[in-house]
Amino acid sequence: EEVKECIIAIMEVSVGTKFRKDFGRPGIFSGEVVTSYPPEKPGSPDLFGVRYEDGDEEDLTRDELVALLATNPKAANASQIRSKAASTKKRGASSVGGEAPKAAGKRAKSVSGSKKSSWGGSDADECLGGGVVEAMARAEAKARALREAARPAKKRKTSNGGAGPGSQRGGGEGVSEWIGDGSWEGLEPPTREQVTEALLAMGNTWPTQVRPNVSDKAVQGMCLGMVNALTAGLRVSLASRRCPEVTKLVVAFCLATLPEASPAFKFSSVQINYNYAGEIVRRLPYPHPLNFCSHPSLFLVCPPPLFFSSSAPVFGLCPRSAKRHVDGNNMGPSYITSLGQHSGGELWTADMGIIDPKDKWCKFNGKLEHETQPFEGTRISFILFTHNACEELTSDVVADLQALGFTAGDTCRQRDPGNVDESDFDAFFAKHRTEHPPPVGVGMVAVECAGYACGRGAAWVSYDTGPLPAKIYKAPKKRGEEVAQASARALCYLEEAADKKAGTGKPSAAARKAAVLGIAQSNAEASRSFAVGEGGGEGVVVQSFPKNRVGLHVVELKLKLKAKAQQEGLELVATRRFDLYNRAEATAEFAAWVDQLPVGHVVCIAISDTAIAKKRPMEETVYDALRKLGAPAPDTPVVGYRNPFVFLGAKGLPPGQAQFLLDKRAQSKTVLRVDARIISAANEKPKGGAGQGVVITEVKNSSISARDQCPYREKEGWVFKNCTAVKR
């Protein structure tokens, strides 16, 4: 009779029919038929509009619904469905809830039927299952009550609407209304116990996130703060928009307890995981005929009460439900802590091994592999991180993040508008270098570069070698002869110079001549150079780098000194390219190379496309190495994807003494240029900088926008594909 009842319910699909559908990784979701559409023409299939528990909608045919009900017959309560169907027929309704009938023709489900809403946690989506909205409302009410209780009695609000005295965040100019006027600023910060109490108000009904890099199925959790939502772009997450009080509570706790304050550590997002890496399962005694595991620490995962009575289960955790992974949109430096009554749950990291974040903050690198260990009990973990796009925000998003208490977020990486054609840029760049030639003089050096948006990149470094004997170098009349001369010498002497340098001997005179012309090996490829003879026998060497070549182009120089420390000029030591874009090990290679540099050696760095990959930010190890060359500290500017970047420093310079030029705007059209003179520290009056080796003086920044110098092709009706203008 039960089977017969189910079959009747399955065949009588109508408004009110309930079913369940498996969407793979996001999980299984309940749905209900809310609308029926008449066939568009005779013979067309009947269509039914369905709505899922998280609000997504789509259209299904009768056959599709029958198939779903047939695979999940218990989802259809036959008597309830028949009664709803009968009442619907009596009303003669073709829609539910006042929705007007729509013309036949299948609608596309929200976000291509992927069951992914615009909830975002570091680009992982969260879905609202049944009861989640109510659970989040309970947590929001608890967080609001905790904030009101922390306010002195005479300053407490009489209702949930107004703001109490002392509130300095929220409600400001540009801040969204959903944030409200309340704030923890000026109040006693929340404790770990209070934060745990507020979050546990949701019980076991949490939002779920699709995070395939950490788990094969949806995990419970949410991301507060900034996310990159699938359909909405960079914004404040829906979790924070729905629970602003919970967000303020969590952020206030983090700011009060973190071992590092801003600007040493800034964060734009807080990922909250609920019982992640362990799921409650039933454990069979060991040994047991149904337990096929070979070790007592591993146990069978089976949905109760499939194999045994639910009256005698032992609850435990599945040790391998978490994946070893690398965070996708994390700048790297992150902090983690875990709350709740649990044992285990340590974090394995590739560089530090096992760290235990229970009831304390632990710093780790999210760009290196890490993995949560098995645990027992209730575990809520916080991961504080900086999203790699946190400086590409609009002013409204920045205002909202600041009102919630987050310390990272800016608009400085908004796109540089317009486009530049590659051929137009090449012509401008050649003309620009002719009109603004490399500087001449003892110790003079220049670095110029442009990013990918400028004709797929360009870069060169020049340095003055001092007086150049005619027998070593004779300035060619034409550029072609010049390049041919340099290439010929490179073919003859590059291998010899490399061999001699690797051993204890010195390069031959011929190899030194090649070095004077700037010929050197750069990552197993010869970089083209040309030397320019200036009046008075001065020799200026220009090291050019090919366009569209990723990574850091590095030129190492040293001062040539005569007797009594008299400065003669600059001498090339080596050129290299550190490919941070394609080779993860290049980061450690760059740091090791900087460590072995002698004090006083000058380092020029430029890019001719991009320094790093879009999804893999520059590691902190690189910034530490740059600080040893005089980069600003501790808040060194962050080099982003395809940002033009110029650096001029020296080993041993104090932090902040190097020249660090950077345009943070996305698709920047700026050509960066810095000129300076390198002198020996012995020639400079001591100002607490003894032992520096060299000093950078006479600095000149002559950066220019290529967009303003090139034709406005879009106005002429051209369209752009990458860096090439094409007629419409």
C-alpha positions in Angstrom: 0.0 0.0 0.0 2.9 2.4 0.8 4.5 1.7 -2.6 1.1 2.2 -4.4 0.6 5.5 -2.5 4.1 6.7 -3.5 3.5 5.8 -7.2 0.2 7.7 -7.3 2.0 10.7 -5.7 4.8 10.6 -8.3 2.5 10.5 -11.3 0.3 13.3 -10.0 2.9 16.1 -10.2 1.2 19.4 -9.5 1.7 22.6 -7.6 2.8 21.8 -4.1 4.7 18.6 -5.0 8.0 18.4 -3.0 11.1 16.6 -4.1 14.9 16.5 -3.5 17.7 17.0 -6.1 21.4 16.1 -5.8 23.6 18.9 -7.3 26.9 17.2 -6.6 29.4 19.1 -4.6 26.9 21.7 -3.2 24.8 18.8 -1.8 21.2 17.7 -1.9 18.5 20.4 -1.8 14.8 20.2 -1.2 12.5 21.8 -3.8 8.8 22.4 -4.3 6.7 23.0 -7.4 5.3 26.5 -7.3 4.0 27.1 -10.8 2.7 25.1 -13.7 2.8 26.4 -17.3 0.4 25.4 -20.1 2.0 23.8 -23.1 3.1 26.3 -25.7 1.7 24.1 -28.5 0.1 20.7 -28.7 2.6 17.9 -28.0 4.9 20.2 -26.0 5.9 18.9 -22.6 4.3 20.3 -19.4 6.6 22.7 -17.6 6.7 23.3 -13.8 8.4 26.2 -12.1 10.2 24.9 -8.9 11.8 26.8 -6.0 14.6 25.3 -3.9 15.1 25.9 -0.2 17.9 28.4 -0.8 15.7 30.6 -3.1 17.0 29.4 -6.5 14.4 28.7 -9.1 14.3 26.7 -12.4 11.9 25.0 -14.8 11.6 21.3 -15.0 9.5 19.1 -17.3 7.0 16.5 -15.9 9.4 13.7 -16.9 12.3 15.3 -15.0 10.2 15.7 -11.9 8.9 12.1 -12.1 12.5 10.9 -12.4 13.5 12.9 -9.3 10.5 11.6 -7.3 11.1 8.0 -8.5 14.7 8.1 -7.2 13.6 9.8 -3.9 10.1 8.5 -3.2 10.2 9.4 0.5 10.5 13.0 -0.5 6.9 12.9 -1.6 4.3 12.7 1.2 1.5 11.2 -0.9 -1.5 12.2 1.2 -0.2 15.7 1.7 0.6 16.1 -2.1 -2.8 14.8 -3.1 -4.6 17.2 -0.7 -2.6 20.1 -2.0 -3.2 19.1 -5.6 -6.9 18.9 -5.0 -7.2 22.2 -3.3 -5.1 23.8 -6.1 -7.5 22.4 -8.7 -10.5 23.7 -6.8 -9.0 27.2 -6.9 -8.2 26.8 -10.5 -4.8 28.4 -9.8 -1.9 28.0 -12.1 0.6 29.8 -9.8 1.4 30.0 -6.1 2.0 33.1 -4.0 0.5 35.5 -6.5 3.1 34.7 -9.2 1.7 35.3 -12.7 1.7 32.5 -15.1 4.6 32.6 -17.6 4.8 31.6 -21.1 6.0 28.1 -21.8 9.7 27.8 -22.5 12.3 26.6 -20.0 13.9 29.2 -17.8 17.6 29.0 -17.0 18.2 28.2 -13.4 20.0 30.8 -11.3 23.7 30.8 -12.0 23.5 28.1 -14.6 21.9 25.6 -12.3 25.0 25.2 -10.2 23.3 25.9 -6.9 25.8 28.6 -6.2 24.4 31.8 -4.8 26.5 35.0 -4.5 27.5 34.1 -0.9 31.3 34.1 -1.0 34.1 33.0 1.2 37.4 33.6 -0.6 35.5 33.0 -3.8 33.8 29.9 -2.3 30.1 30.1 -2.3 27.7 29.6 0.6 24.2 28.2 0.3 21.3 28.8 2.6 19.8 25.4 3.4 16.6 24.9 5.4 16.6 26.7 8.7 19.9 28.6 8.1 18.2 32.0 7.9 16.5 31.5 11.3 19.8 30.2 12.8 21.7 33.2 11.6 19.0 35.5 13.0 19.5 33.8 16.4 23.3 34.5 16.3 22.7 38.1 15.2 20.3 38.7 18.1 22.8 37.2 20.5 25.7 39.3 19.2 23.5 42.4 19.5 22.6 41.6 23.1 26.3 41.1 24.0 27.2 44.5 22.6 24.4 46.1 24.5 25.4 44.4 27.7 29.0 45.6 27.3 27.8 49.2 27.1 27.6 51.1 30.4 24.1 51.2 31.8 23.6 55.0 31.4 24.7 54.7 27.8 22.7 51.7 26.7 20.2 52.0 24.0 16.5 51.7 24.8 15.8 49.9 21.5 17.7 48.0 18.8 17.4 50.9 16.4 19.3 53.9 17.8 23.0 54.4 18.4 24.4 54.9 21.9 26.9 57.6 22.7 30.5 56.8 21.9 29.7 55.0 18.7 32.3 56.1 16.1 31.8 53.5 13.4 28.7 52.8 11.3 26.2 55.2 10.0 29.0 57.4 8.5 29.1 58.9 5.1 29.1 56.3 2.4 28.3 53.5 4.8 25.4 51.1 3.9 22.3 51.2 6.1 22.4 47.5 6.8 25.5 47.9 8.9 23.6 49.9 11.5 24.9 52.4 14.0 26.2 50.2 16.8 29.9 49.6 17.3 32.3 47.9 19.8 34.6 50.9 19.6 35.1 52.3 23.1 33.6 49.2 24.8 35.2 46.3 26.6 36.2 43.9 23.8 34.3 40.6 23.6 35.8 37.5 25.1 36.5 34.2 23.5 33.6 32.7 25.4 31.1 35.4 24.3 32.1 34.9 20.6 31.7 31.1 21.0 28.3 31.6 22.6 27.0 33.8 19.9 28.1 31.5 17.1 26.8 28.4 18.8 23.4 30.0 18.8 23.1 28.7 15.3 23.4 25.1 16.6 24.3 22.7 13.8 22.4 24.7 11.2 25.2 26.7 9.4 25.5 28.0 5.9 27.4 25.7 3.6 30.3 26.6 1.2 31.4 24.9 -2.0 35.2 24.7 -1.6 36.5 22.0 -3.8 40.1 22.7 -2.9 39.5 21.7 0.7 36.7 19.1 0.5 34.8 17.1 -2.2 31.5 18.2 -0.7 30.0 21.3 0.7 31.4 22.3 4.1 29.7 24.3 6.9 31.1 27.8 7.3 30.9 31.4 6.1 33.3 34.2 5.2 32.9 37.6 6.8 34.2 40.7 5.2 35.4 41.0 1.6 34.8 38.3 -1.0 34.8 38.0 -4.7 31.3 36.8 -5.4 30.6 34.9 -8.6 27.9 37.2 -9.9 28.4 40.4 -7.9 32.2 40.8 -8.0 34.2 42.3 -5.2 31.9 43.1 -2.3 31.1 42.6 1.3 29.9 39.0 1.8 26.2 38.1 2.2 27.1 36.5 5.5 28.2 40.0 6.8 25.3 41.7 5.2 22.9 39.3 6.9 24.8 39.3 10.2 26.5 42.7 10.7 26.4 42.4 14.5 28.1 39.0 14.3 30.7 40.5 12.0 31.4 43.4 14.4 31.6 41.0 17.3 34.1 38.7 15.6 36.2 41.5 14.2 36.3 43.3 17.6 37.5 40.0 19.2 40.2 39.6 16.6 41.5 43.1 16.9 41.7 42.8 20.7 43.5 39.5 20.8 45.7 39.4 17.7 49.5 39.5 18.6 50.1 41.9 15.6 48.2 45.1 15.1 47.8 47.1 11.9 49.8 48.0 9.9 52.0 45.0 10.8 49.1 42.7 9.9 46.0 43.7 8.1 43.0 41.6 7.2 40.1 42.0 4.9 38.2 38.8 5.5 37.6 36.2 8.3 36.8 32.6 7.2 34.8 30.8 9.9 34.7 27.0 9.7 32.3 24.9 11.8 33.5 21.4 12.5 35.5 21.5 9.3 37.8 18.5 8.7 35.7 16.2 10.9 32.1 15.1 10.4 30.0 13.3 13.0 29.7 9.6 11.9 28.9 6.4 13.6 31.7 4.2 14.7 31.6 0.4 14.7 33.5 -1.5 17.4 36.8 -2.8 16.4 37.0 -5.6 15.3 33.6 -5.9 13.8 32.3 -7.9 10.8 31.0 -4.7 9.2 34.2 -2.6 9.9 36.3 -3.2 6.9 39.0 -0.7 8.0 42.5 -2.2 8.7 43.3 0.0 11.6 41.3 0.9 14.8 41.9 4.6 14.3 40.0 4.5 11.0 36.3 3.7 11.1 33.5 3.0 8.7 31.4 6.0 7.6 27.8 5.0 7.1 24.5 7.0 7.4 22.5 5.8 10.4 20.7 3.5 10.8 21.8 1.8 7.6 23.7 -1.2 9.2 23.0 -1.1 12.9 20.6 0.2 15.5 20.8 3.9 16.4 20.5 2.9 20.0 24.1 1.8 20.3 26.2 4.1 18.2 29.6 5.6 19.1 30.2 9.0 17.6 33.6 9.9 16.2 35.3 11.7 13.3 36.4 10.8 9.8 40.1 11.5 9.8 40.5 12.0 6.1 37.6 14.3 5.2 39.9 17.3 4.8 42.2 17.9 1.8 45.8 19.2 1.9 45.4 22.5 0.0 46.7 26.0 -0.8 44.5 29.0 -0.4 43.5 30.5 -3.7 42.9 34.2 -3.2 45.0 34.8 0.0 48.0 37.2 0.0 49.7 34.6 2.2 50.3 35.8 5.8 47.3 34.5 7.8 46.3 33.9 11.5 44.2 31.0 12.7 42.6 30.2 16.1 40.0 27.5 17.1 37.2 27.8 19.7 34.9 25.4 21.3 35.2 22.2 23.4 37.3 19.9 21.2 40.5 17.9 21.2 42.8 17.6 18.2 42.2 19.8 15.2 45.8 21.0 14.9 47.0 22.5 11.6 49.7 20.8 9.6 51.8 23.3 7.6 54.4 22.6 4.9 57.0 24.9 6.4 56.4 24.6 10.2 54.9 21.2 10.7 52.1 20.8 13.2 50.8 24.0 15.0 48.1 24.0 17.6 45.7 27.0 17.3 43.4 26.0 20.1 42.5 29.1 22.2 45.4 31.1 20.7 46.5 32.7 17.5 49.0 31.1 15.3 50.5 32.7 12.2 51.0 30.6 9.0 51.4 31.1 5.2 48.2 30.3 3.4 50.1 30.1 0.1 51.9 27.0 1.3 50.2 23.6 1.7 48.3 23.1 5.0 45.8 20.7 6.3 43.5 20.4 9.4 44.0 17.3 11.5 41.2 15.1 12.9 39.4 16.2 16.0 36.6 15.3 18.4 34.1 17.7 19.8 32.8 21.0 18.6 35.4 23.1 16.7 35.0 26.6 15.3 38.0 28.0 13.6 38.8 31.6 12.5 41.2 32.3 9.6 42.2 35.9 9.2 43.6 36.8 5.8 44.0 39.5 3.2 42.3 39.0 -0.1 44.6 39.5 -3.0 42.1 41.9 -4.6 41.5 44.0 -1.4 43.0 47.1 -3.1 40.7 46.9 -6.1 37.5 47.9 -4.3 35.1 50.7 -4.8 34.8 53.5 -2.2 31.5 52.2 -1.0 32.9 48.7 -0.3 35.9 50.2 1.5 33.6 52.3 3.7 31.5 49.3 4.6 34.6 47.2 5.5 36.0 50.0 7.7 32.6 50.4 9.4 32.7 46.7 10.3 36.2 47.1 11.7 38.4 45.4 9.0 41.8 46.9 8.6 42.6 46.1 4.9 40.8 47.5 1.9 41.6 50.3 -0.6 40.7 51.7 -4.0 44.3 52.3 -5.2 44.3 49.3 -7.6 41.2 50.4 -9.6 41.8 50.0 -13.4 43.7 52.7 -15.2 41.2 53.6 -17.9 41.8 53.5 -21.6 44.0 51.3 -23.8 47.2 51.7 -25.7 48.0 50.0 -29.0 51.3 48.1 -29.1 52.6 49.7 -32.3 51.7 53.2 -31.0 53.5 52.5 -27.7 56.6 51.1 -29.4 56.9 54.3 -31.4 56.4 56.5 -28.4 58.8 54.5 -26.2 61.6 54.8 -28.8 61.0 58.5 -29.2 60.8 59.0 -25.5 64.2 57.4 -24.9 65.7 59.5 -27.6 64.3 62.7 -26.1 65.2 61.6 -22.6 68.5 59.7 -23.0 70.2 57.8 -20.2 72.0 60.1 -17.8 75.8 60.7 -18.2 78.3 61.1 -15.4 80.3 59.3 -12.9 78.1 56.9 -11.0 74.9 57.8 -12.9 72.3 55.0 -13.3 68.7 54.9 -14.7 65.9 52.3 -14.6 62.8 52.6 -16.8 59.9 50.1 -17.4 56.3 49.7 -18.4 53.8 46.9 -17.6 51.9 44.6 -20.0 49.2 47.2 -20.7 51.8 49.3 -22.5 52.5 47.4 -25.7 53.1 44.1 -23.7 55.8 45.7 -21.6 59.2 47.3 -21.9 62.3 47.8 -19.7 65.9 48.9 -19.7 68.7 49.8 -17.3 71.6 52.2 -17.9 74.8 52.8 -16.1 77.9 55.0 -16.7 81.1 53.0 -16.8 83.4 56.0 -16.7 86.1 56.8 -19.3 86.3 54.1 -21.9 89.6 53.5 -23.8 89.2 53.6 -27.5 91.1 50.3 -27.9 88.4 48.6 -25.9 85.4 50.3 -27.4 84.7 52.3 -30.4 81.3 53.7 -30.7 79.5 52.4 -33.9 77.9 54.8 -36.2 74.6 52.9 -36.4 72.4 51.0 -34.0 72.5 47.9 -36.2 76.3 47.8 -36.2 76.2 48.3 -32.5 74.0 45.4 -31.8 75.9 43.2 -34.2 79.2 44.1 -32.5 77.7 43.2 -29.1 76.2 40.0 -30.3 79.4 38.9 -31.9 81.4 39.5 -28.7 78.7 37.7 -26.7 79.0 34.6 -28.9 82.7 34.5 -28.4 83.1 35.4 -24.8 79.9 34.6 -22.9 80.8 31.0 -22.3 84.4 31.9 -21.3 83.2 34.6 -18.9 80.7 32.2 -17.2 83.4 29.5 -16.9 85.9 31.9 -15.4 83.4 33.4 -13.0 82.4 29.9 -11.7 86.0 29.1 -11.0 88.7 30.9 -9.1 90.3 32.6 -12.1 89.4 36.0 -13.5 87.7 36.5 -16.9 90.0 37.2 -19.8 90.4 40.7 -21.2 88.1 39.8 -24.1 85.4 38.6 -21.6 85.8 41.9 -19.7 85.3 43.8 -22.9 82.0 41.9 -23.4 81.1 42.7 -19.8 81.7 46.4 -20.5 79.1 46.2 -23.3 76.6 44.7 -20.9 76.7 41.2 -22.3 75.8 38.7 -19.6 74.0 35.4 -19.1 70.4 35.8 -17.8 68.7 32.5 -16.9 70.4 30.6 -19.7 69.5 33.3 -22.3 71.6 36.1 -23.6 70.1 39.6 -23.1 70.7 42.0 -25.9 72.7 45.1 -24.9 74.0 48.2 -26.6 76.5 50.8 -25.5 76.3 54.4 -26.3 79.4 56.5 -26.5 78.9 60.0 -25.2 81.2 63.0 -25.6 84.4 63.1 -23.7 85.0 59.4 -24.0 82.3 58.6 -21.4 80.7 55.1 -21.8 77.0 54.6 -21.0 75.8 51.0 -21.1 72.1 50.3 -21.7 70.8 46.9 -20.8 67.5 46.2 -22.6 65.0 43.5 -21.8 62.5 41.8 -24.2 58.9 42.6 -23.9 56.3 40.2 -22.6 58.9 38.5 -20.3 57.6 37.8 -16.8 59.5 37.9 -13.6 62.1 40.3 -12.1 64.9 41.6 -14.4 67.9 42.2 -12.2 71.1 44.1 -12.9 73.9 43.9 -10.3 76.5 46.6 -10.4 79.5 47.7 -8.3 81.6 50.9 -8.1 85.0 51.0 -9.8 87.4 52.7 -7.4 90.9 54.0 -8.1 93.6 54.7 -5.6 92.5 56.7 -2.5 89.0 55.6 -3.0 88.6 57.8 -6.1 85.4 56.8 -7.9 85.8 55.9 -11.6 82.4 54.5 -12.7 80.0 51.5 -12.4 80.9 48.0 -13.4 78.5 45.2 -14.4 78.7 42.2 -12.2 75.8 40.1 -13.5 72.2 40.2 -15.0 69.6 37.7 -14.0 65.9 37.1 -14.4 64.0 35.6 -11.4 60.8 34.0 -12.8 58.4 34.4 -9.9 55.5 33.9 -12.3 56.2 30.3 -13.4 58.7 29.0 -10.8 57.8 28.8 -7.1 61.4 28.1 -6.2 62.5 31.4 -7.8 61.3 33.1 -4.5 63.9 31.2 -2.4 66.5 31.7 -5.2 66.1 35.5 -5.1 66.3 35.6 -1.3 69.5 33.5 -1.4 71.0 35.6 -4.1 70.4 38.8 -2.0 71.9 37.2 1.1 75.2 36.4 -0.7 75.6 39.9 -2.2 78.6 41.9 -0.9 77.8 45.1 0.9 77.7 48.1 -1.5 76.7 46.2 -4.6 74.0 48.1 -6.5 70.8 46.3 -7.6 68.5 47.6 -10.3 65.2 45.8 -10.8 62.5 46.3 -13.6 59.7 44.3 -15.1 58.7 44.0 -18.8 55.3 42.3 -18.3 54.4 41.3 -14.7 56.5 40.3 -11.7 54.0 37.7 -10.4 51.0 35.7 -11.4 47.5 36.9 -10.8 46.6 34.1 -8.4 49.9 33.8 -6.7 51.0 37.1 -4.9 54.6 37.9 -4.2 55.8 36.1 -1.1 56.9 37.9 2.0 60.3 36.3 1.5 60.8 38.6 -1.5 59.8 41.7 0.4 62.2 40.7 3.2 65.0 40.5 0.6 64.1 43.9 -0.8 64.3 45.4 2.7 67.9 44.2 2.9 68.5 46.4 -0.2 66.9 49.4 1.3 63.2 49.0 0.5 60.6 50.8 2.8 59.9 48.9 6.0 57.9 47.6 7.6 55.0 48.5 5.3 56.6 47.7 2.0 54.3 48.5 -1.0 52.7 45.4 -2.4 53.6 44.6 -6.0 50.5 43.4 -7.8 49.7 41.6 -11.1 51.0 43.5 -14.1 51.9 46.5 -12.0 54.9 48.5 -13.4 57.7 48.3 -10.8 61.1 49.9 -10.6 63.6 49.4 -7.8 67.1 50.9 -7.3 68.9 49.9 -4.1 72.1 48.4 -2.7 73.1 45.8 -0.2 73.4 47.3 3.2 71.3 50.4 2.6 69.0 51.3 5.6 65.3 50.6 5.1 63.7 53.4 3.1 66.9 54.6 1.4 66.2 52.7 -1.9 64.1 54.0 -4.7 60.8 52.0 -4.9 58.5 53.1 -7.8 55.2 51.3 -8.2 51.9 52.1 -9.9 49.2 49.9 -8.2 46.4 50.6 -10.7 45.3 47.6 -12.7 46.2 47.7 -16.4 48.5 50.7 -15.6 49.7 52.8 -18.6 52.4 54.5 -16.7 56.1 54.4 -17.8 58.2 54.5 -14.6 61.6 56.2 -14.7 64.1 56.9 -12.0 67.6 58.5 -12.4 70.2 58.7 -9.7 73.9 58.9 -8.9 75.6 56.2 -6.9 78.6 57.4 -4.8 80.8 55.7 -2.3 79.8 56.1 1.3 83.3 57.2 2.1 82.7 60.3 0.0 79.6 61.2 1.9 79.7 63.1 5.2 78.8 60.6 7.9 75.1 60.8 9.0 74.8 57.6 11.0 75.3 55.6 7.8 78.8 54.4 8.2 79.5 51.1 6.6 76.7 51.4 4.0 79.1 51.0 1.1 77.2 53.3 -1.2 74.8 56.2 -1.1 72.0 57.0 -3.6 71.9 60.8 -4.4 70.5 63.2 -7.0 67.3 61.2 -7.5 65.0 62.2 -10.3 61.6 60.7 -11.0 60.4 61.3 -14.5 57.6 58.9 -14.9 55.0 59.6 -17.6 51.6 58.2 -18.7 51.8 56.5 -22.1 48.0 56.8 -22.5 48.3 60.6 -22.7 51.1 60.3 -25.3 49.5 57.7 -27.7 46.5 58.2 -30.0 43.1 57.6 -28.6 42.2 54.7 -30.9 38.8 53.9 -29.2 37.6 57.4 -30.0 38.5 56.6 -33.7 36.3 53.5 -33.6 38.9 50.9 -32.9 38.4 48.0 -30.5 41.2 46.3 -28.5 42.2 42.7 -28.2 44.9 42.5 -25.6 47.2 45.3 -26.5 46.3 45.5 -30.2 43.8 47.9 -31.8 41.5 46.4 -34.4 39.1 48.1 -36.7 35.5 47.6 -35.6 
